[in-house]
Amino acid sequence: MTFRWKYYESDASKLIADLTREKPQIAEEKAKGLALWWDRTLDADQLRRARESVVKQQPYVYQTKG
C-alpha cells in the first residue's frame, strides 16, 4: 500500500508566486534595491576612519560609572 504525497505550499509562498506572476518587474526592482545598499566599492580611507572612530562600550551599559 502506497500513500500519495500531497504537495504543500504555504500561504506566503502562494502570495509571492502570485505577486511575481502578476508583476514581473519586481525582480528587477529587488535587484536595484540590493545594488543600492550592498553592491558598493569600499573606500579604504573611509574604512580606516570608521575603525578609528569606534568608541569602546563598557561591559554593562546600564551601570553608571563612579
Residue frames as qw, qx, qy, qz and C-alpha x, y, z in Angstrom:
[[0.000, 0.889, 0.457, 0.000, 0.00, 0.00, 0.00],
 [0.437, 0.125, 0.014, 0.890, 1.47, 3.28, -1.05],
 [0.060, -0.791, -0.422, 0.440, 0.47, 6.67, 0.25],
 [0.408, 0.711, 0.236, 0.522, 0.17, 9.60, -2.03],
 [0.419, -0.308, -0.204, 0.829, 2.31, 12.51, -1.02],
 [0.125, 0.892, 0.423, 0.100, 0.34, 15.71, -1.03],
 [0.456, 0.300, -0.042, 0.837, 2.33, 18.78, -2.04],
 [0.276, -0.808, -0.414, 0.316, 2.07, 21.58, 0.49],
 [0.349, 0.421, 0.079, 0.834, 2.52, 25.22, -0.40],
 [0.222, -0.478, -0.515, 0.676, 2.27, 27.84, 2.33],
 [0.175, 0.894, 0.403, -0.082, 0.15, 30.95, 2.01],
 [0.193, -0.817, 0.251, 0.482, 3.28, 33.10, 1.96],
 [0.393, -0.168, 0.729, 0.534, 4.74, 31.07, -0.91],
 [0.321, 0.612, 0.694, 0.203, 1.48, 31.35, -2.83],
 [0.008, 0.939, 0.176, -0.296, 1.40, 35.10, -2.26],
 [0.254, -0.647, 0.464, 0.550, 4.95, 35.58, -3.53],
 [0.390, 0.103, 0.799, 0.445, 4.37, 33.31, -6.55],
 [0.242, 0.774, 0.583, 0.052, 1.16, 35.15, -7.47],
 [0.090, -0.913, 0.002, 0.398, 2.79, 38.52, -6.98],
 [0.296, -0.465, 0.600, 0.580, 5.79, 37.71, -9.18],
 [0.366, 0.359, 0.788, 0.340, 3.44, 36.31, -11.83],
 [0.138, 0.882, 0.448, -0.052, 1.33, 39.47, -11.82],
 [0.035, 0.984, -0.162, -0.065, 4.23, 41.92, -11.59],
 [0.919, 0.138, -0.027, 0.368, 7.41, 40.52, -13.20],
 [0.292, 0.759, -0.203, 0.545, 9.23, 43.85, -12.73],
 [0.662, -0.728, 0.097, -0.149, 9.51, 43.09, -9.00],
 [0.908, -0.113, 0.084, 0.395, 12.66, 41.02, -9.59],
 [0.492, 0.543, 0.026, 0.680, 14.29, 43.96, -11.37],
 [0.264, -0.824, 0.047, -0.498, 13.29, 46.37, -8.59],
 [0.854, -0.513, 0.054, 0.068, 14.66, 43.95, -6.00],
 [0.805, 0.147, 0.044, 0.573, 18.00, 43.83, -7.80],
 [0.188, 0.712, -0.006, 0.677, 18.12, 47.64, -7.90],
 [0.554, -0.770, 0.036, -0.316, 17.35, 47.84, -4.19],
 [0.908, -0.303, 0.057, 0.282, 20.06, 45.34, -3.33],
 [0.635, 0.389, 0.037, 0.666, 22.55, 47.20, -5.50],
 [0.102, -0.850, -0.019, -0.517, 21.67, 50.45, -3.76],
 [0.608, -0.731, 0.215, -0.221, 22.68, 49.14, -0.33],
 [0.868, -0.330, 0.346, 0.135, 25.11, 46.24, -0.89],
 [0.792, 0.339, 0.232, 0.452, 26.91, 46.48, -4.21],
 [0.014, -0.995, 0.099, 0.008, 29.35, 49.25, -3.38],
 [0.691, 0.393, -0.353, 0.493, 33.03, 49.80, -3.79],
 [0.632, -0.699, -0.219, 0.254, 34.76, 50.25, -0.46],
 [0.243, 0.854, -0.229, 0.399, 36.92, 53.28, 0.18],
 [0.732, -0.034, -0.498, 0.464, 39.99, 52.33, 2.23],
 [0.120, 0.289, -0.302, 0.900, 40.21, 55.78, 3.85],
 [0.581, -0.389, -0.075, -0.711, 36.59, 55.70, 4.99],
 [0.878, -0.212, -0.429, -0.017, 37.02, 52.19, 6.42],
 [0.552, 0.105, -0.468, 0.682, 40.14, 53.25, 8.32],
 [0.142, -0.337, 0.186, -0.912, 38.38, 56.33, 9.73],
 [0.746, -0.352, -0.246, -0.509, 35.36, 54.25, 10.77],
 [0.829, -0.134, -0.484, 0.246, 37.58, 51.74, 12.60],
 [0.377, 0.171, -0.386, 0.824, 39.48, 54.51, 14.37],
 [0.277, -0.348, 0.059, -0.894, 36.33, 56.30, 15.49],
 [0.690, -0.357, -0.604, -0.177, 34.78, 53.33, 17.30],
 [0.269, -0.568, 0.455, -0.630, 34.21, 54.07, 20.99],
 [0.344, 0.013, -0.925, 0.159, 34.59, 51.07, 23.28],
 [0.606, -0.498, -0.225, -0.579, 31.39, 50.20, 25.13],
 [0.259, -0.424, 0.722, -0.482, 31.50, 49.35, 28.80],
 [0.103, -0.005, -0.994, -0.046, 30.59, 45.73, 29.68],
 [0.028, -0.590, -0.791, 0.158, 27.24, 46.56, 31.29],
 [0.167, 0.437, 0.282, 0.838, 25.73, 49.57, 29.56],
 [0.387, -0.749, -0.356, -0.403, 23.19, 50.45, 32.27],
 [0.684, -0.518, -0.266, 0.439, 25.71, 50.62, 35.11],
 [0.099, 0.976, -0.048, 0.187, 26.84, 54.14, 35.87],
 [0.655, 0.293, -0.392, 0.576, 30.45, 54.97, 36.49],
 [0.076, 0.446, -0.383, 0.805, 31.52, 56.05, 39.93]]
